[in-house]
Amino acid sequence: MSLPPILSQRLRLPVVASPLFIISNPELVIAQCKAGIVGSFPALNARPASSLADWLDRITSELHEHDVRHPERPSAPFAVNQIVHRSNDRLDHDMEVCVRYKVPIVITSLGARPEINEAVHSYGGIVLHDVIDNAFARKAIEKGADGLIAVAAGAGGHAGTQSPFALVQEIRQWFDGPLLLSGSIASGRSILSALAMGADMAYIGSAFIATKEANAVEGYKQMITQCAARDVVHTNLITGVHGNYLKPSLAAAGLDPENLPTSDPSKMNFGSDGQKPKAWKEIWGCGQGIGVLDDIPHAADLVDRFASEYHAARNALLERTAAAARGRVAEPA
C-alpha cells in the first residue's frame, strides 16, 4: 500500500520527528518542517491550555509564509501528539483546538479511541498511533487509526522492549498501511535500515534534543553528546510507564541507576500541568542511539546530515547489490 499524500509529498526524507515532552516547541517544529521532515509536539507542551491555539497559529502562519517565499521547497506537514489516557484532563479541549486548526497529522499515545480518530478524519487529517507490540497495533487499527508507529527497544521516552525486526515483521504480516519505526535511529544509515526492515518511515526523537532550537537545558543537550547506549536505563519509576532515561541524570537526582524501584502504573502523571514530579524534574529521557551524536547543531543542519548519510548509504547499497548481481551472471562460453 502506498503512503497517503500527506506522508509522501513535500518530504525531503521519510522521517517524522517524534514529539518530545517539554522539549518540542514551535521553534523546533517549524525548523523541522522547513528542513523537509514532519515536525511534531505534544499538545501538553503548550501551557496553559489556552496557549495551544497560539502555538498552532504561529506554526501554520510561519510555514505558510515559508511556502509562499519558497515554492520550490515547500515545508513538510506537522503533527500534534495527544495522550489518550484518563489522566489527561485536557484531551477534549486540545482536540477541539486541533480540529479547528485542521492539524494534518495527530499522533495518539497511551490509548486508542474511535472518537478521536473520527474527529481527525472529519477534516481530512490522519491519525498515527504508537504501539509497543503487535496486539496493541491490531487494536489501534480496529479502532480507526490510519497508521502505526512501532516503538521498539532502544527508543527514547516510553519505549518498548521488542527488537525492531520482530515488531515490524509481526505487524507487516497483516498490516500494509503506513508504518513508522522508532528506536535508536540517529543517522541517515539507520533511516535507510528502517525502510529495509519494512517500515515506510523513520521516527526520530533523541537526536533532536541536542539541537539549538530544542527547549532543553544546556546540561541535557551536553549529556546527550557525551553519553552512549550504555548510559541509558529502562525504568517505569518516573511516570509509571516504562521508558529510557540517562543514567547520569538519575544519579544526579540521588537515585541508584542500577537498583531502581518499580513504580505503580496507576500513578502515571499526564495531568493538565504536564509536569513530572518536582523531585524528578531533571531526570532526562533518551534513546539508545545517542552514541553517534557529538555536537549541538541547528535542526536544519541535523536534517542535512541525515540526508547526506541516507543518500550515501542508499547509493552504496545499490552498488553492492549491482555488484552481487553481476557476480551471479555466468561468463559467456
Disulfide bonds with the S-S distance in Angstrom:
none
